[in-house]
Amino acid sequence: MNTFKAITISKEDTGSQNVAYRDMMDTDLMDGNVDVRVSHSTINYKDGLVLSGKSAVVRKFPMIAGIDFAGVIERSTHRDFKPGDRVLQNGFGLSETHYGGYSQKVRVNGDWLVKIPEQFSELDAMAIGTAGYTAMLSVLALERHGLRPSEGPVVVTGAAGGVGSIAISILSHLGWHVIASTGRLQESEYLKEIGAAEVIDRKELSAPGRPLGKERWIAGVDSVGSHTLANILAMTKAGGAVTACGLAQGMDLPASVAPFILRGVSLLGIDSVNCPMPRRVDAWNRLAKDLDLAKLHSMTTVIPFDQVVDTAPLILNGEIRGRIVVKIS
Ligand code: NDP
């Protein structure tokens, strides 16, 4: 393929951002030792930020957007990969400093690639995408902390979103009693179908709260931040832990140290972008084992490439349920 389509982000002299579908050539690609024909990408919250220009995610212009992709290798000089291998990539600067996955072809460093577990199609890999892999990193962090379902419930915030939906599905599969916190109570049936045991209104958690509250859960998976994360910490049982990966409510954390010093609660940060390769591979292998594919399919919508620019900003308003996969080529 000499020419291919991609979504490019450029900066005008006025400082405003220009987003366009462009025809590109192989010679336009950045350096890398592996070429991948991209079949699928996905829409994550961060893609919404990039395409709407609301946050300084892109650090080099012009850029090709898309923070993840799945596809088949066309050319490789990397020792671990050969043409025909099915691979995926999350993070490692995609759509920040390196051309991203909203492109029919990518050229990347093979050290950034993960082989798609054989249980998953390329579409499945992107139905999971950065959001689902981050959900798994969160579960692994709770497990490393030594927490088990027998110790009490786990609360999942942003429940009807991408990270939230996949976290619920994995945790329920592992035997956890999952309390799903959502602003969309009309999605309660959906949340129960994917594994929630209880659904609560996110209003219970989103306003300023007390330094310590009644102990309600032993663990939490938060993708919301701000008052919600502060309240979850304040209601975590002694010795418990909460993972923090997101900022859908806000980047602030208006909390007190009370849960940490009076109940020994831990706050575990999750960064999917710079996660070391062994932990990534572990997460994808655990997804292959602990994520119910029927549930994954029930929470996934597939859209064509030409609808990405119109669809991505909706995720910033919390209007997307579960996961959106983009069929690239
Ligand atoms: P989604 O938009 O799919 O999910 C976010 C959910 O948060 C929404 O669906 C909504 O759930 C809830 N929400 C939205 N606005 C608010 C609000 N104002 N107050 C409280 N809750 C709100 O996004 P993703 O799941 O893709 O990502 C979630 C977050 O995690 C983002 O901030 C993203 O940047 C971050 N993230 C971080 C990663 C990392 O490496 N650290 C990797 C992946 C994601 P509901 O309607 O159920 O309330």
Boltz pocket constraint, residues with backbone or C-beta under 6 A from the ligand:
constraints:
  - pocket:
      binder: B
      contacts: [[A, 43], [A, 44], [A, 45], [A, 46], [A, 130], [A, 131], [A, 134], [A, 157], [A, 158], [A, 159], [A, 160], [A, 161], [A, 162], [A, 163], [A, 164], [A, 181], [A, 182], [A, 183], [A, 184], [A, 202], [A, 206], [A, 223], [A, 224], [A, 228], [A, 244], [A, 245], [A, 246], [A, 247], [A, 248], [A, 249], [A, 250], [A, 270], [A, 271], [A, 272], [A, 273], [A, 315], [A, 316], [A, 317], [A, 318], [A, 319], [A, 320], [A, 322]]
      max_distance: 6.0
